[in-house]
Amino acid sequence: MTAKPLTKREKSVRRHNIATLLALTAFIALLVRSTELVTLPETVNFVAIMTLFFAVITMFMTRNADEYVAAIWRAGTSTAFVFTAAVLIFLPFTEGFIDGLMGYENGQDIDASDASEMVIIASFFVANAWARLRGTY
Amino acid sequence: MNNRLKVLRAMNDWSQAELAAQLDVSRQAVNAIETGKHDPSLPLAFRISRLFNLPIEEIFDDGHE
């Protein structure tokens, strides 16, 4: 039995799925490196950042390859948007509000730039995986 | 949403890939619809309806009487 050639749409969906896996792998490598639990060489950091960059671009270019892929992409991006607003705006605001109520003058203890990128990207991958495993609604 | 897509596909002796090619979606999309992980868009629901020559209500069940 000979395998039928893949349709253009199917190829595009595969590109998106492979890019998602590569991006996730690169993100995990960056996450492991940032925790400093494991000492990874500087090369790993560079390769992971470049892989993440090109994989995200590929994911963006193929996000409408299929309505199912589009639904998964929307699940990830909408969750990441909420986390962006929460981490960059509401978290520092809440900290300032609580400091104001309690009368502290510690300044900003929770720096939004510390782990915000990792939290936002992680929220995308968690929502993406959740949509694939549990459904897109 | 429940649907009879898997049964209808089996009645026609089609693989998921063959059905996907006829509907112009990916095999993953057909699989996600069959397993209830994805509700198809209205245009796709109409394409499915036309392909099997059945009304949408006889393929998809939204749980309402």
N, CA and C atoms of all chains as a GROMACS GRO file, in nm:
protein
  606
    1MET      N    1   0.084  -0.120   0.000
    1MET     CA    2   0.000   0.000   0.000
    1MET      C    3   0.088   0.125   0.000
    2THR      N    4   0.067   0.212  -0.098
    2THR     CA    5   0.148   0.333  -0.106
    2THR      C    6   0.079   0.447  -0.031
    3ALA      N    7   0.158   0.524   0.040
    3ALA     CA    8   0.102   0.636   0.115
    3ALA      C    9   0.066   0.750   0.020
    4LYS      N   10  -0.051   0.810   0.045
    4LYS     CA   11  -0.095   0.922  -0.039
    4LYS      C   12  -0.013   1.046  -0.004
    5PRO      N   13   0.017   1.129  -0.104
    5PRO     CA   14   0.092   1.252  -0.073
    5PRO      C   15   0.008   1.344   0.016
    6LEU      N   16   0.077   1.413   0.103
    6LEU     CA   17   0.006   1.502   0.196
    6LEU      C   18  -0.049   1.624   0.123
    7THR      N   19  -0.168   1.668   0.165
    7THR     CA   20  -0.225   1.789   0.106
    7THR      C   21  -0.148   1.910   0.159
    8LYS      N   22  -0.166   2.022   0.091
    8LYS     CA   23  -0.098   2.146   0.131
    8LYS      C   24  -0.138   2.183   0.275
    9ARG      N   25  -0.267   2.166   0.304
    9ARG     CA   26  -0.317   2.198   0.438
    9ARG      C   27  -0.254   2.108   0.544
   10GLU      N   28  -0.246   1.978   0.510
   10GLU     CA   29  -0.189   1.882   0.605
   10GLU      C   30  -0.042   1.914   0.633
   11LYS      N   31   0.031   1.953   0.528
   11LYS     CA   32   0.172   1.990   0.546
   11LYS      C   33   0.184   2.112   0.638
   12SER      N   34   0.095   2.207   0.615
   12SER     CA   35   0.098   2.330   0.695
   12SER      C   36   0.068   2.300   0.842
   13VAL      N   37  -0.029   2.211   0.865
   13VAL     CA   38  -0.064   2.173   1.002
   13VAL      C   39   0.055   2.102   1.068
   14ARG      N   40   0.122   2.016   0.992
   14ARG     CA   41   0.239   1.945   1.046
   14ARG      C   42   0.350   2.042   1.082
   15ARG      N   43   0.370   2.142   0.994
   15ARG     CA   44   0.472   2.244   1.023
   15ARG      C   45   0.440   2.315   1.155
   16HIS      N   46   0.312   2.347   1.173
   16HIS     CA   47   0.269   2.416   1.296
   16HIS      C   48   0.295   2.327   1.418
   17ASN      N   49   0.258   2.199   1.407
   17ASN     CA   50   0.275   2.108   1.522
   17ASN      C   51   0.423   2.086   1.555
   18ILE      N   52   0.505   2.072   1.452
   18ILE     CA   53   0.650   2.054   1.476
   18ILE      C   54   0.708   2.181   1.538
   19ALA      N   55   0.667   2.296   1.486
   19ALA     CA   56   0.715   2.424   1.541
   19ALA      C   57   0.674   2.438   1.688
   20THR      N   58   0.552   2.394   1.721
   20THR     CA   59   0.505   2.401   1.860
   20THR      C   60   0.593   2.315   1.951
   21LEU      N   61   0.625   2.194   1.904
   21LEU     CA   62   0.711   2.104   1.983
   21LEU      C   63   0.851   2.162   2.001
   22LEU      N   64   0.905   2.218   1.893
   22LEU     CA   65   1.039   2.278   1.901
   22LEU      C   66   1.039   2.398   1.996
   23ALA      N   67   0.936   2.481   1.985
   23ALA     CA   68   0.926   2.599   2.072
   23ALA      C   69   0.916   2.557   2.218
   24LEU      N   70   0.836   2.454   2.245
   24LEU     CA   71   0.820   2.405   2.382
   24LEU      C   72   0.953   2.350   2.436
   25THR      N   73   1.023   2.274   2.352
   25THR     CA   74   1.153   2.219   2.394
   25THR      C   75   1.252   2.331   2.424
   26ALA      N   76   1.256   2.431   2.336
   26ALA     CA   77   1.347   2.544   2.356
   26ALA      C   78   1.310   2.620   2.484
   27PHE      N   79   1.179   2.638   2.506
   27PHE     CA   80   1.134   2.709   2.625
   27PHE      C   81   1.172   2.635   2.753
   28ILE      N   82   1.156   2.501   2.751
   28ILE     CA   83   1.193   2.421   2.868
   28ILE      C   84   1.344   2.434   2.895
   29ALA      N   85   1.424   2.432   2.786
   29ALA     CA   86   1.570   2.449   2.801
   29ALA      C   87   1.602   2.583   2.867
   30LEU      N   88   1.534   2.689   2.822
   30LEU     CA   89   1.556   2.823   2.880
   30LEU      C   90   1.512   2.827   3.026
   31LEU      N   91   1.400   2.760   3.053
   31LEU     CA   92   1.346   2.756   3.189
   31LEU      C   93   1.444   2.684   3.283
   32VAL      N   94   1.495   2.570   3.238
   32VAL     CA   95   1.591   2.493   3.319
   32VAL      C   96   1.716   2.577   3.344
   33ARG      N   97   1.760   2.646   3.240
   33ARG     CA   98   1.882   2.728   3.254
   33ARG      C   99   1.860   2.845   3.352
   34SER      N  100   1.739   2.904   3.344
   34SER     CA  101   1.712   3.019   3.431
   34SER      C  102   1.703   2.980   3.578
   35THR      N  103   1.664   2.856   3.606
   35THR     CA  104   1.655   2.812   3.747
   35THR      C  105   1.792   2.788   3.808
   36GLU      N  106   1.893   2.768   3.720
   36GLU     CA  107   2.031   2.746   3.763
   36GLU      C  108   2.048   2.619   3.846
   37LEU      N  109   1.951   2.527   3.833
   37LEU     CA  110   1.964   2.397   3.900
   37LEU      C  111   2.063   2.309   3.825
   38VAL      N  112   2.062   2.328   3.693
   38VAL     CA  113   2.154   2.253   3.608
   38VAL      C  114   2.240   2.355   3.534
   39THR      N  115   2.368   2.328   3.529
   39THR     CA  116   2.457   2.420   3.458
   39THR      C  117   2.463   2.380   3.311
   40LEU      N  118   2.408   2.467   3.229
   40LEU     CA  119   2.409   2.442   3.085
   40LEU      C  120   2.503   2.543   3.018
   41PRO      N  121   2.573   2.502   2.913
   41PRO     CA  122   2.665   2.595   2.847
   41PRO      C  123   2.591   2.711   2.778
   42GLU      N  124   2.663   2.817   2.754
   42GLU     CA  125   2.607   2.938   2.691
   42GLU      C  126   2.549   2.907   2.553
   43THR      N  127   2.609   2.808   2.486
   43THR     CA  128   2.561   2.770   2.352
   43THR      C  129   2.416   2.724   2.356
   44VAL      N  130   2.380   2.652   2.463
   44VAL     CA  131   2.242   2.602   2.477
   44VAL      C  132   2.146   2.720   2.482
   45ASN      N  133   2.184   2.823   2.554
   45ASN     CA  134   2.102   2.944   2.565
   45ASN      C  135   2.079   3.006   2.428
   46PHE      N  136   2.187   3.020   2.352
   46PHE     CA  137   2.178   3.082   2.219
   46PHE      C  138   2.091   2.998   2.125
   47VAL      N  139   2.117   2.866   2.123
   47VAL     CA  140   2.041   2.776   2.035
   47VAL      C  141   1.893   2.777   2.075
   48ALA      N  142   1.865   2.774   2.205
   48ALA     CA  143   1.726   2.772   2.252
   48ALA      C  144   1.653   2.901   2.214
   49ILE      N  145   1.720   3.015   2.229
   49ILE     CA  146   1.656   3.143   2.194
   49ILE      C  147   1.628   3.150   2.044
   50MET      N  148   1.726   3.109   1.963
   50MET     CA  149   1.707   3.113   1.818
   50MET      C  150   1.597   3.015   1.774
   51THR      N  151   1.597   2.895   1.837
   51THR     CA  152   1.493   2.796   1.804
   51THR      C  153   1.355   2.849   1.840
   52LEU      N  154   1.345   2.907   1.960
   52LEU     CA  155   1.217   2.962   2.004
   52LEU      C  156   1.171   3.073   1.910
   53PHE      N  157   1.264   3.158   1.869
   53PHE     CA  158   1.232   3.270   1.780
   53PHE      C  159   1.175   3.220   1.647
   54PHE      N  160   1.248   3.129   1.581
   54PHE     CA  161   1.203   3.081   1.450
   54PHE      C  162   1.080   2.992   1.460
   55ALA      N  163   1.069   2.915   1.569
   55ALA     CA  164   0.952   2.829   1.588
   55ALA      C  165   0.826   2.913   1.609
   56VAL      N  166   0.839   3.021   1.686
   56VAL     CA  167   0.722   3.107   1.710
   56VAL      C  168   0.680   3.176   1.581
   57ILE      N  169   0.776   3.218   1.500
   57ILE     CA  170   0.743   3.279   1.370
   57ILE      C  171   0.670   3.177   1.281
   58THR      N  172   0.720   3.054   1.279
   58THR     CA  173   0.654   2.948   1.200
   58THR      C  174   0.514   2.922   1.251
   59MET      N  175   0.500   2.918   1.383
   59MET     CA  176   0.367   2.897   1.441
   59MET      C  177   0.271   3.009   1.401
   60PHE      N  178   0.323   3.131   1.403
   60PHE     CA  179   0.239   3.246   1.367
   60PHE      C  180   0.198   3.239   1.220
   61MET      N  181   0.295   3.203   1.133
   61MET     CA  182   0.267   3.197   0.989
   61MET      C  183   0.166   3.086   0.954
   62THR      N  184   0.164   2.980   1.035
   62THR     CA  185   0.076   2.866   1.005
   62THR      C  186  -0.042   2.858   1.102
   63ARG      N  187  -0.070   2.965   1.174
   63ARG     CA  188  -0.174   2.960   1.277
   63ARG      C  189  -0.313   2.935   1.219
   64ASN      N  190  -0.334   2.971   1.093
   64ASN     CA  191  -0.465   2.950   1.030
   64ASN      C  192  -0.460   2.835   0.929
   65ALA      N  193  -0.368   2.741   0.950
   65ALA     CA  194  -0.354   2.628   0.856
   65ALA      C  195  -0.483   2.547   0.851
   66ASP      N  196  -0.555   2.549   0.959
   66ASP     CA  197  -0.671   2.462   0.974
   66ASP      C  198  -0.756   2.521   1.084
   67GLU      N  199  -0.887   2.500   1.083
   67GLU     CA  200  -0.969   2.562   1.188
   67GLU      C  201  -0.940   2.503   1.326
   68TYR      N  202  -0.896   2.378   1.332
   68TYR     CA  203  -0.861   2.317   1.461
   68TYR      C  204  -0.732   2.380   1.515
   69VAL      N  205  -0.633   2.396   1.428
   69VAL     CA  206  -0.507   2.461   1.467
   69VAL      C  207  -0.534   2.605   1.511
   70ALA      N  208  -0.621   2.673   1.437
   70ALA     CA  209  -0.656   2.812   1.471
   70ALA      C  210  -0.720   2.819   1.609
   71ALA      N  211  -0.806   2.720   1.640
   71ALA     CA  212  -0.872   2.718   1.772
   71ALA      C  213  -0.770   2.694   1.884
   72ILE      N  214  -0.674   2.605   1.857
   72ILE     CA  215  -0.568   2.578   1.957
   72ILE      C  216  -0.483   2.703   1.977
   73TRP      N  217  -0.447   2.768   1.865
   73TRP     CA  218  -0.366   2.891   1.870
   73TRP      C  219  -0.439   2.998   1.952
   74ARG      N  220  -0.570   3.015   1.927
   74ARG     CA  221  -0.650   3.114   1.999
   74ARG      C  222  -0.653   3.085   2.148
   75ALA      N  223  -0.665   2.956   2.184
   75ALA     CA  224  -0.667   2.918   2.326
   75ALA      C  225  -0.538   2.962   2.394
   76GLY      N  226  -0.424   2.939   2.325
   76GLY     CA  227  -0.294   2.976   2.382
   76GLY      C  228  -0.275   3.126   2.390
   77THR      N  229  -0.305   3.195   2.281
   77THR     CA  230  -0.278   3.340   2.276
   77THR      C  231  -0.372   3.419   2.368
   78SER      N  232  -0.498   3.375   2.377
   78SER     CA  233  -0.590   3.450   2.464
   78SER      C  234  -0.550   3.433   2.611
   79THR      N  235  -0.505   3.313   2.646
   79THR     CA  236  -0.459   3.290   2.784
   79THR      C  237  -0.333   3.372   2.812
   80ALA      N  238  -0.241   3.371   2.714
   80ALA     CA  239  -0.117   3.449   2.731
   80ALA      C  240  -0.148   3.598   2.744
   81PHE      N  241  -0.250   3.646   2.673
   81PHE     CA  242  -0.288   3.788   2.683
   81PHE      C  243  -0.336   3.822   2.825
   82VAL      N  244  -0.418   3.734   2.880
   82VAL     CA  245  -0.469   3.756   3.016
   82VAL      C  246  -0.352   3.758   3.116
   83PHE      N  247  -0.260   3.665   3.098
   83PHE     CA  248  -0.143   3.658   3.188
   83PHE      C  249  -0.054   3.782   3.170
   84THR      N  250  -0.043   3.831   3.045
   84THR     CA  251   0.036   3.953   3.020
   84THR      C  252  -0.021   4.070   3.100
   85ALA      N  253  -0.154   4.086   3.089
   85ALA     CA  254  -0.219   4.195   3.162
   85ALA      C  255  -0.204   4.175   3.312
   86ALA      N  256  -0.222   4.050   3.357
   86ALA     CA  257  -0.215   4.021   3.500
   86ALA      C  258  -0.076   4.046   3.557
   87VAL      N  259   0.024   3.995   3.487
   87VAL     CA  260   0.162   4.002   3.539
   87VAL      C  261   0.221   4.142   3.526
   88LEU      N  262   0.195   4.206   3.412
   88LEU     CA  263   0.259   4.336   3.389
   88LEU      C  264   0.183   4.454   3.449
   89ILE      N  265   0.052   4.441   3.465
   89ILE     CA  266  -0.027   4.556   3.514
   89ILE      C  267  -0.087   4.528   3.651
   90PHE      N  268  -0.166   4.421   3.664
   90PHE     CA  269  -0.244   4.402   3.786
   90PHE      C  270  -0.160   4.357   3.905
   91LEU      N  271  -0.056   4.280   3.880
   91LEU     CA  272   0.027   4.232   3.991
   91LEU      C  273   0.100   4.349   4.060
   92PRO      N  274   0.172   4.436   3.984
   92PRO     CA  275   0.235   4.552   4.048
   92PRO      C  276   0.133   4.648   4.110
   93PHE      N  277   0.016   4.661   4.042
   93PHE     CA  278  -0.089   4.748   4.094
   93PHE      C  279  -0.139   4.695   4.228
   94THR      N  280  -0.165   4.563   4.234
   94THR     CA  281  -0.214   4.502   4.357
   94THR      C  282  -0.112   4.516   4.470
   95GLU      N  283   0.016   4.496   4.434
   95GLU     CA  284   0.122   4.510   4.535
   95GLU      C  285   0.123   4.653   4.591
   96GLY      N  286   0.115   4.751   4.500
   96GLY     CA  287   0.114   4.890   4.543
   96GLY      C  288  -0.008   4.923   4.627
   97PHE      N  289  -0.123   4.866   4.588
   97PHE     CA  290  -0.248   4.890   4.659
   97PHE      C  291  -0.239   4.835   4.802
   98ILE      N  292  -0.185   4.710   4.812
   98ILE     CA  293  -0.173   4.647   4.944
   98ILE      C  294  -0.071   4.723   5.031
   99ASP      N  295   0.042   4.763   4.968
   99ASP     CA  296   0.142   4.842   5.040
   99ASP      C  297   0.080   4.972   5.094
  100GLY      N  298  -0.005   5.033   5.010
  100GLY     CA  299  -0.072   5.157   5.049
  100GLY      C  300  -0.165   5.135   5.166
  101LEU      N  301  -0.238   5.024   5.162
  101LEU     CA  302  -0.333   4.993   5.271
  101LEU      C  303  -0.260   4.964   5.402
  102MET      N  304  -0.149   4.890   5.390
  102MET     CA  305  -0.076   4.848   5.509
  102MET      C  306   0.020   4.956   5.560
  103GLY      N  307   0.042   5.056   5.479
  103GLY     CA  308   0.132   5.162   5.521
  103GLY      C  309   0.279   5.130   5.501
  104TYR      N  310   0.309   5.028   5.420
  104TYR     CA  311   0.449   4.996   5.390
  104TYR      C  312   0.505   5.096   5.291
  105GLU      N  313   0.633   5.116   5.297
  105GLU     CA  314   0.697   5.199   5.194
  105GLU      C  315   0.821   5.126   5.145
  106ASN      N  316   0.798   5.002   5.106
  106ASN     CA  317   0.910   4.917   5.062
  106ASN      C  318   0.948   4.939   4.916
  107GLY      N  319   0.866   5.014   4.847
  107GLY     CA  320   0.889   5.025   4.703
  107GLY      C  321   0.833   4.903   4.633
  108GLN      N  322   0.886   4.876   4.514
  108GLN     CA  323   0.833   4.763   4.437
  108GLN      C  324   0.910   4.636   4.469
  109ASP      N  325   0.845   4.546   4.547
  109ASP     CA  326   0.908   4.418   4.581
  109ASP      C  327   0.896   4.319   4.466
  110ILE      N  328   0.779   4.323   4.401
  110ILE     CA  329   0.756   4.231   4.290
  110ILE      C  330   0.788   4.304   4.160
  111ASP      N  331   0.903   4.271   4.104
  111ASP     CA  332   0.943   4.334   3.980
  111ASP      C  333   0.881   4.259   3.863
  112ALA      N  334   0.799   4.327   3.786
  112ALA     CA  335   0.726   4.262   3.676
  112ALA      C  336   0.818   4.199   3.573
  113SER      N  337   0.939   4.254   3.562
  113SER     CA  338   1.027   4.202   3.456
  113SER      C  339   1.104   4.076   3.498
  114ASP      N  340   1.099   4.041   3.627
  114ASP     CA  341   1.177   3.928   3.677
  114ASP      C  342   1.144   3.796   3.607
  115ALA      N  343   1.020   3.754   3.625
  115ALA     CA  344   0.984   3.624   3.570
  115ALA      C  345   0.865   3.634   3.475
  116SER      N  346   0.828   3.758   3.444
  116SER     CA  347   0.705   3.776   3.367
  116SER      C  348   0.709   3.710   3.229
  117GLU      N  349   0.825   3.718   3.161
  117GLU     CA  350   0.833   3.658   3.026
  117GLU      C  351   0.808   3.509   3.034
  118MET      N  352   0.871   3.446   3.132
  118MET     CA  353   0.858   3.301   3.147
  118MET      C  354   0.715   3.261   3.181
  119VAL      N  355   0.652   3.339   3.270
  119VAL     CA  356   0.515   3.309   3.312
  119VAL      C  357   0.420   3.322   3.192
  120ILE      N  358   0.439   3.428   3.113
  120ILE     CA  359   0.351   3.453   2.999
  120ILE      C  360   0.367   3.343   2.893
  121ILE      N  361   0.492   3.309   2.860
  121ILE     CA  362   0.515   3.205   2.759
  121ILE      C  363   0.466   3.070   2.811
  122ALA      N  364   0.489   3.044   2.940
  122ALA     CA  365   0.442   2.918   2.998
  122ALA      C  366   0.290   2.908   2.991
  123SER      N  367   0.222   3.021   3.016
  123SER     CA  368   0.075   3.020   3.011
  123SER      C  369   0.026   2.984   2.871
  124PHE      N  370   0.099   3.031   2.769
  124PHE     CA  371   0.063   2.996   2.630
  124PHE      C  372   0.072   2.845   2.609
  125PHE      N  373   0.184   2.786   2.651
  125PHE     CA  374   0.204   2.642   2.627
  125PHE      C  375   0.108   2.557   2.709
  126VAL      N  376   0.078   2.601   2.831
  126VAL     CA  377  -0.016   2.525   2.914
  126VAL      C  378  -0.155   2.526   2.850
  127ALA      N  379  -0.199   2.644   2.805
  127ALA     CA  380  -0.331   2.654   2.741
  127ALA      C  381  -0.334   2.576   2.609
  128ASN      N  382  -0.223   2.582   2.535
  128ASN     CA  383  -0.211   2.509   2.408
  128ASN      C  384  -0.224   2.358   2.432
  129ALA      N  385  -0.152   2.308   2.531
  129ALA     CA  386  -0.157   2.165   2.563
  129ALA      C  387  -0.295   2.125   2.615
  130TRP      N  388  -0.352   2.214   2.697
  130TRP     CA  389  -0.486   2.188   2.752
  130TRP      C  390  -0.588   2.176   2.639
  131ALA      N  391  -0.581   2.266   2.542
  131ALA     CA  392  -0.674   2.263   2.427
  131ALA      C  393  -0.657   2.135   2.346
  132ARG      N  394  -0.534   2.090   2.331
  132ARG     CA  395  -0.510   1.967   2.255
  132ARG      C  396  -0.562   1.844   2.328
  133LEU      N  397  -0.545   1.844   2.461
  133LEU     CA  398  -0.582   1.725   2.539
  133LEU      C  399  -0.729   1.724   2.579
  134ARG      N  400  -0.783   1.840   2.616
  134ARG     CA  401  -0.918   1.844   2.672
  134ARG      C  402  -1.023   1.903   2.579
  135GLY      N  403  -0.980   1.976   2.477
  135GLY     CA  404  -1.077   2.034   2.384
  135GLY      C  405  -1.056   2.182   2.365
  136THR      N  406  -1.111   2.235   2.256
  136THR     CA  407  -1.082   2.374   2.220
  136THR      C  408  -1.191   2.472   2.263
  137TYR      N  409  -1.288   2.429   2.344
  137TYR     CA  410  -1.396   2.519   2.385
  137TYR      C  411  -1.375   2.568   2.525
  138MET      N  412  -2.020   1.867   2.224
  138MET     CA  413  -2.130   1.832   2.135
  138MET      C  414  -2.107   1.690   2.078
  139ASN      N  415  -2.212   1.606   2.088
  139ASN     CA  416  -2.199   1.470   2.034
  139ASN      C  417  -2.220   1.471   1.883
  140ASN      N  418  -2.158   1.376   1.816
  140ASN     CA  419  -2.179   1.368   1.672
  140ASN      C  420  -2.163   1.224   1.624
  141ARG      N  421  -2.213   1.201   1.502
  141ARG     CA  422  -2.208   1.065   1.443
  141ARG      C  423  -2.102   1.057   1.334
  142LEU      N  424  -2.006   1.144   1.337
  142LEU     CA  425  -1.908   1.151   1.228
  142LEU      C  426  -1.830   1.019   1.213
  143LYS      N  427  -1.790   0.961   1.324
  143LYS     CA  428  -1.711   0.838   1.318
  143LYS      C  429  -1.793   0.724   1.256
  144VAL      N  430  -1.921   0.717   1.295
  144VAL     CA  431  -2.009   0.612   1.242
  144VAL      C  432  -2.031   0.632   1.092
  145LEU      N  433  -2.058   0.756   1.054
  145LEU     CA  434  -2.082   0.786   0.912
  145LEU      C  435  -1.956   0.759   0.828
  146ARG      N  436  -1.842   0.792   0.884
  146ARG     CA  437  -1.715   0.768   0.813
  146ARG      C  438  -1.693   0.618   0.796
  147ALA      N  439  -1.723   0.542   0.902
  147ALA     CA  440  -1.706   0.396   0.895
  147ALA      C  441  -1.802   0.335   0.793
  148MET      N  442  -1.924   0.388   0.786
  148MET     CA  443  -2.023   0.337   0.691
  148MET      C  444  -1.975   0.355   0.546
  149ASN      N  445  -1.897   0.459   0.524
  149ASN     CA  446  -1.843   0.486   0.390
  149ASN      C  447  -1.704   0.423   0.370
  150ASP      N  448  -1.656   0.358   0.474
  150ASP     CA  449  -1.525   0.292   0.469
  150ASP      C  450  -1.412   0.390   0.434
  151TRP      N  451  -1.420   0.506   0.497
  151TRP     CA  452  -1.316   0.608   0.475
  151TRP      C  453  -1.224   0.613   0.596
  152SER      N  454  -1.097   0.643   0.570
  152SER     CA  455  -1.005   0.670   0.682
  152SER      C  456  -1.023   0.817   0.722
  153GLN      N  457  -0.966   0.852   0.837
  153GLN     CA  458  -0.974   0.993   0.880
  153GLN      C  459  -0.907   1.084   0.778
  154ALA      N  460  -0.796   1.036   0.722
  154ALA     CA  461  -0.723   1.117   0.624
  154ALA      C  462  -0.806   1.138   0.497
  155GLU      N  463  -0.878   1.034   0.454
  155GLU     CA  464  -0.963   1.046   0.333
  155GLU      C  465  -1.077   1.144   0.357
  156LEU      N  466  -1.138   1.134   0.475
  156LEU     CA  467  -1.247   1.226   0.508
  156LEU      C  468  -1.193   1.369   0.518
  157ALA      N  469  -1.078   1.382   0.580
  157ALA     CA  470  -1.017   1.515   0.595
  157ALA      C  471  -0.989   1.579   0.459
  158ALA      N  472  -0.940   1.499   0.364
  158ALA     CA  473  -0.911   1.552   0.230
  158ALA      C  474  -1.038   1.600   0.162
  159GLN      N  475  -1.148   1.526   0.181
  159GLN     CA  476  -1.275   1.566   0.118
  159GLN      C  477  -1.336   1.690   0.182
  160LEU      N  478  -1.305   1.710   0.310
  160LEU     CA  479  -1.361   1.826   0.382
  160LEU      C  480  -1.265   1.946   0.380
  161ASP      N  481  -1.146   1.925   0.325
  161ASP     CA  482  -1.043   2.028   0.320
  161ASP      C  483  -1.003   2.076   0.460
  162VAL      N  484  -0.984   1.978   0.549
  162VAL     CA  485  -0.929   2.006   0.682
  162VAL      C  486  -0.818   1.904   0.707
  163SER      N  487  -0.751   1.916   0.820
  163SER     CA  488  -0.644   1.820   0.852
  163SER      C  489  -0.703   1.694   0.917
  164ARG      N  490  -0.624   1.587   0.916
  164ARG     CA  491  -0.668   1.464   0.981
  164ARG      C  492  -0.688   1.488   1.131
  165GLN      N  493  -0.601   1.574   1.189
  165GLN     CA  494  -0.614   1.605   1.332
  165GLN      C  495  -0.748   1.671   1.363
  166ALA      N  496  -0.796   1.753   1.268
  166ALA     CA  497  -0.925   1.821   1.288
  166ALA      C  498  -1.038   1.718   1.289
  167VAL      N  499  -1.033   1.623   1.195
  167VAL     CA  500  -1.136   1.518   1.190
  167VAL      C  501  -1.133   1.437   1.320
  168ASN      N  502  -1.013   1.402   1.364
  168ASN     CA  503  -0.998   1.326   1.488
  168ASN      C  504  -1.053   1.405   1.607
  169ALA      N  505  -1.022   1.534   1.612
  169ALA     CA  506  -1.069   1.618   1.725
  169ALA      C  507  -1.222   1.630   1.723
  170ILE      N  508  -1.282   1.638   1.606
  170ILE     CA  509  -1.429   1.646   1.598
  170ILE      C  510  -1.490   1.513   1.640
  171GLU      N  511  -1.435   1.404   1.591
  171GLU     CA  512  -1.488   1.270   1.625
  171GLU      C  513  -1.482   1.243   1.774
  172THR      N  514  -1.374   1.288   1.838
  172THR     CA  515  -1.357   1.260   1.982
  172THR      C  516  -1.422   1.367   2.070
  173GLY      N  517  -1.489   1.464   2.006
  173GLY     CA  518  -1.560   1.568   2.080
  173GLY      C  519  -1.471   1.674   2.140
  174LYS      N  520  -1.346   1.684   2.092
  174LYS     CA  521  -1.254   1.785   2.146
  174LYS      C  522  -1.264   1.917   2.071
  175HIS      N  523  -1.334   1.916   1.961
  175HIS     CA  524  -1.347   2.040   1.883
  175HIS      C  525  -1.484   2.043   1.816
  176ASP      N  526  -1.553   2.156   1.834
  176ASP     CA  527  -1.680   2.174   1.764
  176ASP      C  528  -1.650   2.242   1.630
  177PRO      N  529  -1.697   2.184   1.519
  177PRO     CA  530  -1.664   2.243   1.389
  177PRO      C  531  -1.732   2.378   1.369
  178SER      N  532  -1.671   2.460   1.285
  178SER     CA  533  -1.732   2.588   1.249
  178SER      C  534  -1.858   2.560   1.166
  179LEU      N  535  -1.941   2.661   1.150
  179LEU     CA  536  -2.064   2.644   1.072
  179LEU      C  537  -2.034   2.606   0.926
  180PRO      N  538  -1.937   2.673   0.858
  180PRO     CA  539  -1.906   2.631   0.720
  180PRO      C  540  -1.862   2.484   0.711
  181LEU      N  541  -1.783   2.439   0.810
  181LEU     CA  542  -1.737   2.300   0.808
  181LEU      C  543  -1.854   2.205   0.836
  182ALA      N  544  -1.942   2.244   0.927
  182ALA     CA  545  -2.060   2.162   0.956
  182ALA      C  546  -2.146   2.146   0.830
  183PHE      N  547  -2.158   2.254   0.752
  183PHE     CA  548  -2.235   2.246   0.626
  183PHE      C  549  -2.166   2.155   0.526
  184ARG      N  550  -2.031   2.162   0.519
  184ARG     CA  551  -1.958   2.076   0.426
  184ARG      C  552  -1.977   1.928   0.464
  185ILE      N  553  -1.975   1.901   0.595
  185ILE     CA  554  -1.996   1.764   0.643
  185ILE      C  555  -2.137   1.718   0.607
  186SER      N  556  -2.232   1.807   0.630
  186SER     CA  557  -2.372   1.778   0.601
  186SER      C  558  -2.393   1.745   0.452
  187ARG      N  559  -2.331   1.825   0.366
  187ARG     CA  560  -2.344   1.803   0.220
  187ARG      C  561  -2.275   1.674   0.178
  188LEU      N  562  -2.158   1.647   0.238
  188LEU     CA  563  -2.082   1.528   0.200
  188LEU      C  564  -2.159   1.400   0.229
  189PHE      N  565  -2.224   1.395   0.346
  189PHE     CA  566  -2.299   1.275   0.382
  189PHE      C  567  -2.446   1.282   0.340
  190ASN      N  568  -2.483   1.395   0.280
  190ASN     CA  569  -2.620   1.414   0.232
  190ASN      C  570  -2.722   1.397   0.345
  191LEU      N  571  -2.689   1.457   0.459
  191LEU     CA  572  -2.777   1.450   0.576
  191LEU      C  573  -2.791   1.589   0.637
  192PRO      N  574  -2.906   1.618   0.699
  192PRO     CA  575  -2.916   1.747   0.768
  192PRO      C  576  -2.818   1.754   0.886
  193ILE      N  577  -2.776   1.874   0.920
  193ILE     CA  578  -2.679   1.893   1.029
  193ILE      C  579  -2.729   1.830   1.160
  194GLU      N  580  -2.861   1.842   1.184
  194GLU     CA  581  -2.917   1.787   1.310
  194GLU      C  582  -2.904   1.636   1.320
  195GLU      N  583  -2.892   1.569   1.207
  195GLU     CA  584  -2.878   1.423   1.210
  195GLU      C  585  -2.733   1.379   1.228
  196ILE      N  586  -2.643   1.476   1.219
  196ILE     CA  587  -2.501   1.443   1.239
  196ILE      C  588  -2.455   1.492   1.376
  197PHE      N  589  -2.497   1.614   1.410
  197PHE     CA  590  -2.454   1.674   1.538
  197PHE      C  591  -2.572   1.685   1.633
  198ASP      N  592  -2.543   1.662   1.761
  198ASP     CA  593  -2.645   1.670   1.865
  198ASP      C  594  -2.596   1.764   1.975
  199ASP      N  595  -2.665   1.877   1.990
  199ASP     CA  596  -2.622   1.974   2.090
  199ASP      C  597  -2.686   1.948   2.226
  200GLY      N  598  -2.760   1.839   2.237
  200GLY     CA  599  -2.819   1.802   2.366
  200GLY      C  600  -2.956   1.860   2.391
  201HIS      N  601  -3.004   1.948   2.300
  201HIS     CA  602  -3.137   2.006   2.316
  201HIS      C  603  -3.238   1.926   2.235
  202GLU      N  604  -3.356   1.910   2.295
  202GLU     CA  605  -3.463   1.835   2.223
  202GLU      C  606  -3.520   1.918   2.109
   0.00000   0.00000   0.00000
